[in-house]
Amino acid sequence: MFCLKMPITKVLSILLRHLLILLITVGILPVATFGFANQPPNWEVQAQHLVQLSKEYRQRHPELALEKLEELIELARQQGDSLWVAEGLIQMGIVAYHQDDLGASNSFYYQALHVSKPLDDPGLTGRIHNNIAWNHEEANDFESAAQHYRLSLAALQHSTDSSMLAWVLNNLGIYQKDLQQYDSALYYLQSSFELYQLLGNDRFMGYNLNNIGVIYLELAQPDSSLGYLRRAIALNIALGDTLEIVNNIINIADAHTQLGEFTVAEDTLAAWFPIMEEYGNFRQKMIWLGEQIAVCEALGEYQKVAEKQAVLLALKDSVHEQHLFEVMQELEAEYGVKKQRAALEDSYRVISNQRDRFIVLISILLGLVVSLLLLVRMYRIRRKREQELKISHALISAQANQLQTQNEELAQKNSIIKEKNYELSVMSDSVKKANARLVDYNQELTQAVRERTLALQQSNEQLVATNQKLENSNQELDTFLYKSSHDFGRPVSSLAGIVNLAEEERTLDDHRTLWKHVKTTAIGMQQLVYKLQMVHEISQTQKEEVPLDGRALIGQAMDWVHINRPEAQWEIVDQSTHRPLWQRNALLIKTLLGCLLENSWDFRKQSSGLPPRVILGFEEKENQYVLHYHDNGIGIMEEIQQKVFTMFFRGSLASQGNGLGLFIVAKILNQLNGEYRLSSASGQGVSFVFQFPKEALMLPGAPTEEAMPMQQSS
């Protein structure tokens, strides 16, 4: 019914088109199916199969093994897989090795090395070098063997193939054992054993233990050898490796023989004889019999020696017969393999022809079925599309009407939005002006807050400094009240005692002595009061600007001391490099220097009978003046050096001072923002270094006067 509704030309066009599709399907599908059916299986699986076949043919049919490996290499080159090319060359080298053709074997290995170089596979490189080293060792070229073993080990250390690394270490150990380098051999074999232990490979652990035991046998250390051989035979028994069990029993018997335990050796060989008889090869049986003969000779059992020698001769004769039998078996197997291979190829050709015919027939039938299905599918699709077009037309009409209605609504909303935009633009100007005023107010407020905060911080700092000064003053006042009460109490008590004595004494000389004591006590009180007044004046003194010549400063300081110490004398050495004309606080510097001179007189070395020697000097630096002062008095003990600047501190009960001299020095330094360094030791004098900022002593731009070093004494 669908075809009758269409023009005849259109119907013919559809039929021709479907006929063309049918022809193409019938022509192409058999070819594609045939090609797919003949496509070989996954080539890596095929490659593994070829390698497995080569391993089976390697011993008895090496030419078939080489043929399979050549097929593998050709297939790998077609696939562009260098790894399988290298694997094929390695297997060809192994086949050549089993044919005792070491030159051809090395040639294959070097080709594999060349092919694997771009692959940058350290495991593969180490494996190839190991095989080359093995060939060189077989050819007795030990130097080349050692070189390739080292290259193999270096490559495998960068590989994740721990099994191959353990194998190479094992080979290196055996190689070193053959060279009788037993220390190196033990190191490599033990390293190999540890790797195999991590890998859980009990078989190769047994091989390593057996080789280590043999080395200790060759080193004539049978006790050590027995330990390793017993561990090895335990692993061999667990694995059921009868050949290795036989080898280990022979070595264990040899160890007992070295120890002189011939009976134990004989019992060991006898106990394991059934295993050797059943599973041992001719070579092992001959070694076993030789070991038994040696043990019997050592035990003096010469009848057993003769019996064993007869068995050994019979075994050697049977070896020749067995060899001939094995050669015949190999020839029969080779002929059977070739015959079986020809039969398989014939049957493969027959099956291939039958398969091809069947595939062509199935392809034609499939083409017809597919063509019919395509025609039905196309008819249904066309009907469905017509219905979808009708529905689409109806939906488009409805959507067009809806869009027209929405356009009208949008036009009305657009006019409303324009009116609102105009109102917003007017309001925006007002907001901008108000915002600008707010920004100005904010900046003014921020500036005011910043200034107020700065003022508060400065006031706070001043308050903190003032509080600190008040606390210091209170502490000094407390100390002053306590100390001064004692210092004033002592001379007052002395005066009272002198008065009492004066009442009792009758002679004129006694009265004179008492008046002398009164005078001394009064002078002490006068000095104390003078010093206390000076402390008060220093605390209250502002930075006066009364200039004073630096030349007269030392002399005035000495005159100041003579007020209270008229008998004082010094040998003064002035080493000043600069004597400035002091503009500020010169009187404070004079007082400081006077206190130091007074201390030098009071604490001089009186045993010498000479006046104290004082070395002082002023030095000008970039931003400060430095006063160096040193005397040769009794010095200050190190343990009290931190206390000498404390009010009323006396170094000892015998001290003549009142404990205010260095306290006044500290007050002057604090007043001038100065610093000091003190160095002294008992009996070695005292040295001070005072540093004053220039602004505390000089007016800006004040001239300085240099002076030559001079000496002055008083």
matplotlib code that plots the C-alpha trace (Angstrom):
import matplotlib.pyplot as plt

x = [0.0, 2.9, 4.4, 1.1, 0.8, 4.2, 5.0, 6.3, 9.7, 10.3, 9.3, 11.8, 14.5, 14.0, 14.0, 17.3, 18.9, 17.9, 19.1, 22.5, 22.8, 22.0, 24.7, 27.3, 26.4, 26.5, 29.9, 31.6, 30.3, 31.8, 35.2, 35.0, 33.8, 36.5, 39.2, 38.0, 37.8, 41.4, 42.8, 45.4, 44.8, 46.3, 49.9, 51.4, 49.7, 51.1, 54.5, 54.4, 53.3, 56.3, 58.7, 57.2, 57.7, 61.3, 62.0, 60.5, 62.6, 65.7, 67.5, 66.5, 65.5, 67.5, 66.8, 63.0, 63.5, 65.5, 62.8, 60.1, 62.2, 62.8, 59.0, 58.6, 61.1, 59.5, 56.0, 57.4, 59.0, 55.7, 54.0, 56.8, 57.5, 61.2, 60.7, 59.6, 62.4, 64.9, 63.3, 63.5, 67.2, 67.8, 66.1, 68.2, 71.3, 70.2, 69.6, 73.1, 74.5, 73.0, 74.6, 78.0, 78.2, 79.3, 80.3, 76.8, 75.2, 77.1, 76.3, 72.5, 72.9, 74.7, 72.0, 69.4, 71.4, 71.4, 67.6, 66.8, 69.0, 66.2, 63.8, 65.8, 64.7, 67.4, 65.9, 66.2, 69.7, 70.9, 69.5, 71.4, 74.7, 74.3, 73.9, 76.9, 79.0, 77.9, 79.2, 82.5, 82.9, 82.2, 84.9, 87.4, 87.5, 87.2, 88.1, 85.2, 82.9, 83.6, 83.0, 79.6, 78.6, 79.3, 77.3, 74.4, 74.5, 74.7, 71.7, 69.5, 70.1, 67.9, 65.3, 62.2, 63.0, 64.3, 64.1, 66.6, 68.9, 68.9, 69.8, 72.7, 74.0, 73.8, 75.8, 78.4, 78.8, 79.3, 81.8, 83.8, 83.8, 85.2, 88.0, 88.5, 87.7, 85.7, 85.0, 83.3, 81.5, 80.0, 78.9, 77.1, 75.5, 74.3, 72.9, 71.1, 69.7, 68.3, 66.6, 65.1, 64.0, 62.1, 60.6, 59.6, 61.5, 62.5, 64.0, 66.7, 67.2, 68.2, 70.6, 72.2, 72.6, 74.1, 76.7, 77.6, 78.1, 80.3, 82.5, 83.0, 83.9, 86.6, 87.7, 88.1, 85.4, 83.1, 81.3, 80.0, 79.4, 77.1, 74.9, 74.1, 73.8, 71.3, 69.2, 69.4, 68.3, 65.4, 64.2, 64.9, 62.8, 59.9, 60.0, 60.5, 63.7, 65.3, 68.3, 69.3, 68.7, 71.2, 73.8, 73.4, 73.7, 77.0, 78.3, 77.1, 79.0, 82.1, 81.8, 81.6, 84.7, 86.6, 85.7, 87.0, 83.5, 83.7, 81.1, 78.6, 79.4, 78.9, 75.6, 74.4, 75.2, 73.5, 70.4, 69.8, 70.9, 67.2, 66.6, 69.8, 69.1, 65.6, 66.2, 69.9, 71.4, 74.6, 76.9, 75.5, 75.6, 79.3, 80.0, 78.0, 80.0, 83.3, 82.4, 81.4, 84.8, 86.7, 84.8, 85.3, 89.0, 89.2, 87.5, 89.7, 86.7, 88.6, 86.1, 83.4, 85.9, 86.3, 82.5, 81.9, 84.6, 83.0, 79.6, 81.3, 82.9, 79.5, 77.9, 80.4, 79.6, 75.9, 76.5, 77.6, 74.7, 72.3, 73.8, 73.3, 69.7, 69.0, 70.5, 68.1, 65.2, 66.1, 66.3, 62.9, 61.3, 62.7, 61.4, 58.0, 57.8, 58.5, 55.9, 53.3, 54.0, 53.4, 50.1, 48.9, 49.7, 47.7, 44.7, 44.9, 44.7, 41.6, 39.9, 40.7, 39.1, 35.9, 35.8, 36.1, 33.1, 30.9, 31.8, 30.8, 27.4, 26.7, 27.8, 25.2, 22.4, 23.4, 23.4, 19.9, 18.6, 20.3, 18.9, 15.3, 15.7, 17.1, 14.0, 11.6, 13.6, 13.6, 9.8, 9.2, 11.5, 9.8, 6.4, 7.6, 9.3, 6.0, 4.1, 6.9, 6.8, 3.0, 3.4, 6.4, 4.3, 1.5, 4.0, 5.8, 2.4, 1.6, 5.0, 4.8, 1.6, 3.1, 6.2, 4.0, 2.2, 5.5, 6.9, 4.0, 4.4, 8.2, 7.5, 5.3, 7.9, 10.6, 8.8, 8.4, 12.1, 13.1, 11.0, 12.6, 16.1, 15.5, 14.4, 17.4, 19.8, 18.4, 18.7, 22.2, 23.5, 22.1, 23.7, 27.1, 27.1, 26.1, 28.8, 31.4, 30.4, 30.6, 34.1, 35.3, 33.7, 35.3, 38.8, 38.5, 37.3, 40.1, 42.7, 41.3, 41.3, 44.8, 46.0, 44.1, 45.5, 49.1, 48.6, 47.2, 50.2, 52.7, 50.9, 50.8, 54.5, 55.2, 53.1, 54.9, 58.3, 57.1, 55.8, 59.1, 61.0, 58.7, 59.1, 62.9, 62.8, 60.6, 63.0, 66.0, 64.2, 63.4, 67.1, 68.2, 66.1, 67.2, 70.9, 71.2, 69.6, 72.4, 75.1, 74.0, 73.4, 77.0, 78.7, 76.1, 76.8, 80.5, 80.0, 78.0, 80.7, 83.3, 81.3, 81.1, 84.8, 85.5, 83.6, 85.8, 89.2, 91.1, 94.4, 94.8, 96.3, 93.3, 91.0, 93.0, 92.7, 88.9, 88.5, 90.4, 88.0, 85.1, 86.6, 87.1, 83.5, 82.2, 84.1, 82.6, 79.1, 79.9, 81.1, 77.9, 75.7, 77.6, 77.2, 73.5, 73.0, 74.8, 72.5, 69.5, 71.1, 71.9, 68.3, 67.0, 69.6, 68.5, 70.8, 72.6, 74.5, 77.5, 80.7, 83.7, 87.2, 88.2, 91.8, 90.5, 88.1, 90.7, 92.0, 88.6, 87.7, 90.9, 90.0, 86.5, 88.1, 90.4, 87.4, 86.8, 90.2, 92.8, 95.6, 94.7, 97.4, 97.5, 99.9, 97.6, 98.5, 96.2, 96.0, 93.1, 93.0, 90.4, 89.6, 86.3, 85.0, 82.1, 78.8, 76.4, 76.6, 80.3, 79.7, 78.2, 81.3, 83.5, 81.5, 81.7, 85.5, 85.8, 84.0, 86.3, 89.4, 88.1, 87.6, 91.1, 92.5, 90.4, 91.1, 94.8, 97.5, 98.6, 101.4, 103.4, 103.5, 103.1, 100.1, 97.7, 98.4, 95.5, 95.5, 92.5, 91.6, 88.8, 88.1, 85.7, 83.8, 81.1, 78.1, 79.6, 82.4, 84.3, 86.1, 88.7, 89.7, 92.1, 93.9, 96.3, 94.4, 93.2, 90.6, 87.0, 86.2, 84.3, 81.4, 80.5, 81.0, 77.3, 76.5, 79.1, 76.7, 74.0, 73.3, 75.3, 77.0, 80.4, 82.6, 83.7, 83.4, 86.9, 85.8, 86.5, 83.9, 80.2, 78.9, 77.7, 80.6, 79.8, 76.1, 76.5, 78.4, 75.4, 73.0, 75.1, 75.2, 71.4, 70.9, 73.1, 71.8, 75.3, 76.7, 79.7, 81.8, 83.7, 86.6, 88.6, 90.1, 91.2, 94.6, 94.9, 93.2, 90.0, 89.2, 86.1, 84.9, 82.1, 80.2, 78.2, 76.0, 77.3, 74.0, 74.2, 77.5, 77.8, 75.6, 75.1, 78.1, 80.3, 84.1, 86.4, 90.0, 92.6, 95.2, 98.5, 98.9, 100.2, 101.0, 99.8, 100.3, 99.0]
y = [0.0, 2.3, 1.7, 2.4, 5.9, 6.9, 7.7, 4.8, 6.5, 6.8, 3.1, 2.0, 4.2, 2.5, -1.0, -0.3, 1.1, -2.0, -4.3, -2.5, -2.9, -6.6, -7.2, -5.3, -7.3, -10.7, -9.7, -8.2, -10.3, -13.6, -12.0, -10.3, -13.5, -15.6, -13.1, -13.0, -16.8, -17.0, -14.3, -15.8, -15.7, -13.0, -12.9, -12.7, -15.9, -17.4, -16.0, -17.7, -20.9, -20.8, -20.2, -23.1, -25.3, -24.2, -25.2, -28.6, -29.2, -27.5, -30.7, -33.4, -31.4, -28.1, -27.5, -27.5, -25.2, -22.7, -22.9, -22.0, -19.2, -17.7, -17.8, -16.0, -13.3, -12.7, -12.4, -10.0, -7.8, -7.6, -6.5, -4.0, -5.5, -5.3, -7.1, -10.3, -10.0, -9.8, -12.8, -14.9, -14.1, -15.0, -18.4, -19.0, -18.3, -20.8, -23.4, -22.8, -23.1, -26.6, -27.5, -26.4, -23.7, -20.9, -18.5, -18.7, -18.4, -15.2, -13.8, -14.3, -12.7, -9.6, -9.2, -9.4, -6.8, -4.5, -4.9, -4.3, -1.2, 1.3, -0.4, 0.7, -2.4, -3.1, -6.5, -7.7, -6.2, -7.9, -11.2, -11.0, -10.1, -13.0, -15.5, -14.0, -14.3, -17.9, -18.6, -16.9, -18.9, -22.2, -21.1, -20.4, -16.7, -15.7, -12.0, -11.5, -13.5, -11.3, -8.2, -9.3, -10.5, -7.0, -5.4, -7.8, -7.0, -3.2, -3.4, -5.6, -3.3, -0.8, -3.4, -4.7, -8.3, -9.6, -13.2, -12.5, -10.5, -13.5, -15.8, -13.6, -13.4, -17.2, -17.5, -15.0, -17.0, -20.3, -18.4, -17.1, -20.6, -22.0, -19.3, -20.3, -16.8, -18.1, -14.9, -13.3, -16.5, -16.7, -13.0, -13.5, -16.8, -15.5, -12.4, -14.7, -16.8, -13.7, -12.6, -16.1, -16.2, -12.9, -14.3, -17.6, -19.7, -22.8, -24.7, -22.1, -21.5, -25.2, -24.7, -21.7, -23.6, -26.6, -24.4, -22.6, -26.0, -27.2, -24.0, -24.7, -28.2, -26.9, -24.5, -27.6, -26.3, -29.3, -28.1, -25.0, -27.1, -29.5, -26.7, -25.4, -28.9, -30.0, -26.9, -27.6, -31.2, -30.2, -27.9, -30.7, -33.2, -30.7, -30.1, -33.8, -32.9, -36.3, -35.4, -32.6, -34.9, -37.4, -34.6, -33.2, -36.7, -37.2, -33.8, -34.5, -37.9, -36.0, -33.5, -36.4, -37.9, -34.7, -34.7, -38.3, -39.6, -42.4, -44.6, -41.7, -41.2, -44.9, -44.9, -41.8, -43.3, -46.6, -44.9, -42.9, -45.7, -46.6, -43.0, -42.9, -46.3, -45.2, -41.6, -41.0, -40.8, -42.7, -39.8, -39.5, -43.3, -43.4, -40.5, -42.3, -45.5, -43.6, -41.9, -45.4, -46.8, -43.9, -44.4, -48.2, -47.7, -45.3, -47.9, -50.8, -52.7, -53.9, -56.6, -53.9, -51.9, -54.8, -55.2, -51.6, -51.4, -54.3, -52.5, -49.4, -51.2, -52.8, -49.4, -47.9, -50.6, -50.0, -46.3, -47.0, -49.3, -46.7, -44.0, -46.1, -46.7, -43.0, -42.2, -44.7, -43.3, -39.8, -40.9, -42.7, -39.6, -37.3, -39.5, -39.8, -36.0, -35.3, -38.0, -36.6, -33.0, -34.0, -35.7, -32.7, -30.4, -32.6, -32.7, -28.9, -28.3, -30.5, -28.9, -25.4, -26.2, -27.5, -24.5, -22.1, -23.7, -23.6, -20.0, -18.9, -20.6, -19.1, -15.7, -15.7, -16.7, -14.1, -11.5, -12.3, -12.2, -8.9, -7.3, -8.3, -6.9, -3.7, -3.2, -3.8, -1.5, 1.3, 1.1, 1.4, 4.3, 6.2, 5.8, 6.9, 10.0, 11.1, 10.9, 12.8, 15.5, 16.1, 16.3, 18.7, 21.0, 21.2, 22.0, 24.7, 26.5, 26.4, 27.7, 30.5, 31.8, 31.6, 33.5, 36.3, 36.7, 36.7, 39.4, 41.7, 41.2, 41.8, 45.1, 46.4, 45.3, 47.0, 50.4, 50.0, 49.2, 52.3, 54.5, 52.8, 53.2, 57.0, 57.2, 55.2, 57.4, 60.5, 58.7, 57.5, 61.1, 61.9, 58.8, 59.6, 63.1, 61.8, 59.1, 61.7, 63.7, 60.5, 59.7, 63.2, 62.9, 59.4, 60.7, 63.6, 61.3, 58.8, 61.6, 62.9, 59.4, 58.8, 62.1, 61.4, 57.8, 59.1, 61.7, 59.0, 56.7, 59.5, 60.4, 56.7, 56.4, 59.5, 58.1, 54.8, 56.5, 58.8, 55.8, 54.0, 57.0, 57.3, 53.6, 53.9, 57.1, 55.3, 52.4, 54.7, 56.7, 53.5, 52.4, 55.9, 56.1, 52.7, 53.1, 56.8, 56.0, 53.5, 55.8, 58.8, 56.7, 55.4, 58.9, 60.1, 57.1, 57.8, 61.4, 60.3, 57.9, 60.6, 62.9, 60.2, 59.6, 63.4, 63.5, 60.8, 61.9, 64.5, 65.1, 67.6, 65.0, 62.8, 65.7, 66.5, 62.9, 62.9, 66.2, 64.7, 61.8, 64.3, 66.1, 62.9, 61.9, 65.4, 65.3, 61.8, 63.2, 66.2, 64.0, 61.9, 64.9, 66.4, 63.2, 63.0, 66.6, 65.7, 62.7, 65.1, 67.7, 65.2, 64.0, 67.5, 69.0, 69.9, 69.8, 73.1, 74.8, 76.2, 75.7, 74.3, 73.9, 70.2, 71.1, 72.3, 69.4, 67.0, 69.8, 70.8, 67.1, 66.8, 70.1, 68.7, 65.6, 67.8, 69.4, 66.1, 64.5, 67.3, 64.7, 62.9, 62.6, 60.9, 60.2, 61.0, 60.1, 61.9, 60.0, 62.0, 62.2, 65.0, 67.6, 69.2, 72.5, 71.0, 72.9, 70.8, 68.9, 69.5, 69.7, 66.2, 64.9, 66.7, 65.1, 61.6, 62.0, 63.3, 60.2, 57.9, 59.8, 59.6, 55.9, 55.5, 57.3, 55.4, 52.0, 52.4, 49.9, 51.5, 49.0, 50.6, 54.0, 55.6, 57.7, 55.8, 55.9, 56.8, 56.6, 58.3, 59.8, 61.2, 59.8, 61.1, 58.7, 59.2, 59.9, 59.7, 60.6, 57.8, 58.2, 55.5, 55.3, 52.8, 52.8, 50.4, 50.0, 46.9, 46.2, 44.9, 41.2, 39.6, 38.4, 42.0, 43.8, 43.8, 45.4, 48.3, 50.8, 50.2, 53.0, 52.6, 49.4, 48.7, 45.9, 45.0, 46.1, 47.6, 49.9, 53.6, 55.0, 55.6, 53.5, 56.5, 57.2, 54.7, 55.2, 58.8, 57.7, 55.5, 58.4, 60.6, 57.9, 57.5, 61.3, 61.5, 58.3, 56.9, 53.4, 51.7, 48.6, 47.5, 45.1, 44.3, 41.6, 41.5, 43.2, 44.3, 47.7, 48.6, 49.8, 51.7, 52.6, 55.2, 56.2, 59.4, 60.5, 63.8, 65.6, 65.2, 67.1, 69.3, 71.8, 71.2, 72.4, 73.1, 73.1, 70.4, 71.0, 68.2, 67.9, 66.1, 63.4, 64.9, 63.8, 65.6, 64.7, 66.1]
z = [0.0, 0.7, -2.8, -4.6, -3.1, -4.6, -8.3, -10.4, -10.9, -7.2, -6.7, -9.3, -7.7, -4.4, -5.9, -7.8, -4.7, -2.6, -5.4, -5.4, -1.6, -2.0, -4.7, -2.6, 0.5, -1.3, -2.8, 0.1, 3.0, 1.9, 1.4, 4.8, 6.5, 4.8, 5.7, 9.3, 9.5, 8.2, 10.5, 12.8, 16.5, 18.8, 17.6, 21.1, 22.0, 18.8, 19.7, 23.2, 21.5, 19.1, 22.0, 23.9, 20.8, 20.4, 24.1, 23.4, 20.3, 21.7, 23.0, 20.4, 17.3, 17.3, 13.6, 14.2, 17.2, 15.1, 12.4, 14.9, 16.3, 12.8, 12.3, 15.6, 14.7, 11.3, 12.9, 15.5, 12.9, 11.0, 14.1, 14.9, 18.3, 19.1, 22.5, 20.8, 18.2, 21.0, 22.8, 19.6, 19.2, 22.9, 22.4, 19.2, 21.2, 23.8, 21.1, 19.7, 23.2, 23.6, 20.2, 21.7, 19.1, 21.4, 18.6, 17.0, 20.4, 21.2, 17.7, 18.4, 21.9, 20.5, 17.9, 20.7, 22.6, 19.6, 19.1, 22.8, 23.2, 22.1, 24.5, 27.5, 29.4, 32.2, 32.9, 29.3, 29.0, 32.2, 31.1, 27.7, 29.4, 31.8, 28.9, 27.1, 30.3, 30.6, 27.1, 27.8, 31.0, 29.0, 26.6, 29.5, 28.6, 32.2, 31.7, 29.2, 31.4, 34.4, 32.3, 31.1, 34.6, 35.9, 33.1, 33.8, 37.5, 36.9, 34.5, 36.8, 39.8, 37.9, 37.1, 39.0, 37.9, 41.2, 40.0, 37.2, 39.6, 41.9, 39.0, 37.9, 41.5, 41.6, 38.3, 39.6, 42.8, 40.8, 38.5, 41.4, 43.0, 39.8, 39.9, 43.6, 44.7, 47.6, 49.5, 46.5, 45.7, 49.2, 49.0, 45.7, 46.6, 50.0, 48.2, 45.7, 48.6, 50.3, 47.1, 46.4, 50.0, 49.5, 46.3, 48.0, 45.5, 47.6, 44.7, 43.9, 47.7, 47.8, 44.9, 46.7, 50.0, 48.2, 46.4, 49.6, 51.3, 48.5, 48.9, 52.6, 51.6, 49.3, 52.1, 54.3, 56.7, 56.9, 60.1, 58.2, 55.1, 57.0, 58.2, 54.7, 53.1, 55.7, 55.1, 51.4, 51.7, 53.8, 51.0, 48.4, 50.4, 50.7, 46.9, 46.1, 44.0, 44.0, 41.8, 44.2, 47.2, 45.7, 45.1, 48.7, 50.2, 48.3, 49.6, 53.2, 53.1, 51.8, 54.8, 57.3, 55.6, 56.0, 59.7, 60.0, 60.7, 58.2, 59.9, 59.8, 56.1, 55.3, 57.2, 55.4, 52.0, 52.9, 54.3, 51.1, 48.6, 47.6, 46.5, 44.5, 43.0, 41.8, 40.8, 40.3, 36.9, 35.8, 36.7, 40.2, 40.7, 39.7, 42.1, 44.9, 44.3, 44.3, 47.6, 49.1, 47.9, 49.6, 52.9, 52.9, 52.2, 55.2, 57.4, 56.1, 54.7, 51.6, 50.7, 50.3, 48.3, 45.8, 45.6, 45.0, 42.3, 40.5, 40.5, 39.3, 36.3, 35.4, 35.6, 33.2, 30.7, 31.0, 30.4, 26.9, 26.2, 27.6, 25.4, 22.3, 23.3, 23.8, 20.4, 18.8, 20.6, 19.4, 15.8, 16.0, 17.7, 15.0, 12.2, 13.9, 14.4, 10.7, 9.6, 12.0, 10.8, 7.1, 8.0, 9.9, 7.0, 4.6, 6.9, 7.4, 3.7, 3.4, 6.3, 4.9, 1.5, 3.1, 5.4, 2.5, 0.7, 3.7, 4.4, 0.9, 1.2, 4.6, 3.3, 0.4, 2.7, 5.2, 2.4, 1.3, 4.9, 5.6, 2.4, 3.3, 6.8, 5.4, 3.1, 6.0, 8.2, 5.6, 5.1, 8.8, 9.2, 6.3, 7.9, 11.2, 9.8, 8.0, 11.3, 13.1, 10.4, 10.9, 14.7, 14.2, 11.9, 14.5, 17.3, 15.2, 14.6, 18.3, 19.2, 16.6, 18.1, 21.6, 20.5, 19.0, 22.3, 24.2, 21.9, 22.6, 26.4, 26.1, 24.2, 27.0, 29.6, 27.6, 27.7, 31.5, 31.9, 29.9, 32.3, 35.3, 33.9, 33.5, 37.1, 38.3, 36.3, 38.1, 41.5, 40.6, 40.3, 43.7, 45.2, 43.6, 45.1, 48.5, 48.2, 47.4, 50.5, 52.6, 51.3, 52.2, 55.7, 56.1, 55.1, 57.6, 60.3, 59.6, 59.8, 63.0, 64.5, 63.4, 64.9, 68.1, 68.3, 67.8, 70.5, 72.9, 72.1, 72.8, 76.1, 77.1, 76.4, 78.5, 81.3, 81.2, 81.2, 84.1, 86.1, 85.6, 86.8, 89.8, 90.6, 90.3, 92.5, 95.1, 95.2, 95.6, 98.2, 100.2, 99.9, 100.8, 103.9, 105.1, 104.3, 105.4, 108.8, 109.3, 107.9, 109.9, 113.0, 113.0, 113.2, 115.7, 117.9, 117.6, 118.7, 121.7, 122.7, 122.3, 124.5, 127.2, 127.0, 127.2, 130.4, 131.9, 130.5, 132.5, 130.6, 127.7, 125.3, 125.8, 125.0, 121.8, 120.6, 121.3, 119.4, 116.5, 116.4, 116.5, 113.5, 111.5, 112.3, 111.3, 108.0, 107.2, 107.9, 105.8, 102.9, 103.2, 103.2, 100.2, 98.2, 99.0, 97.9, 94.7, 94.0, 94.4, 92.2, 89.4, 89.4, 89.2, 86.8, 83.3, 80.4, 81.0, 78.2, 80.2, 78.0, 79.7, 78.2, 78.0, 79.1, 82.5, 83.1, 84.7, 87.0, 88.1, 88.8, 91.0, 92.8, 93.5, 95.1, 97.2, 98.9, 100.8, 100.3, 100.6, 101.0, 97.8, 95.1, 91.7, 88.8, 85.9, 82.3, 79.8, 76.4, 74.9, 71.1, 71.3, 73.9, 72.9, 74.2, 76.1, 75.3, 77.5, 80.8, 81.3, 85.1, 85.1, 83.3, 85.8, 88.7, 87.1, 86.6, 90.3, 91.6, 89.7, 91.0, 94.5, 94.3, 92.8, 95.9, 98.4, 96.9, 96.1, 97.0, 100.2, 100.7, 97.9, 99.5, 96.0, 94.7, 92.4, 88.7, 86.5, 82.7, 81.0, 77.6, 75.5, 72.0, 69.4, 67.2, 64.6, 66.9, 70.4, 72.7, 74.6, 77.9, 78.8, 82.4, 84.1, 87.5, 89.3, 92.5, 94.3, 91.7, 92.0, 92.6, 89.8, 92.0, 93.1, 89.8, 89.1, 92.5, 92.7, 91.0, 93.7, 96.3, 99.5, 98.4, 100.0, 98.8, 102.4, 106.0, 105.7, 102.8, 103.6, 101.2, 101.8, 98.8, 96.7, 94.3, 91.6, 92.3, 91.3, 88.2, 87.2, 87.8, 85.5, 82.8, 83.0, 82.9, 79.7, 78.1, 78.3, 78.5, 80.2, 80.2, 83.3, 83.4, 86.6, 88.7, 92.3, 92.7, 89.1, 89.0, 87.3, 83.7, 82.6, 79.1, 79.0, 75.9, 75.6, 72.7, 71.1, 71.4, 75.2, 75.4, 72.3, 70.5, 66.7, 64.7, 67.8, 67.1, 68.6, 69.5, 69.1, 71.8, 72.0, 74.6, 77.9, 81.4, 84.5, 88.1, 91.3]

ax = plt.figure().add_subplot(projection="3d")
ax.plot(x, y, z, "-o")
ax.set_aspect("equal")
plt.show()
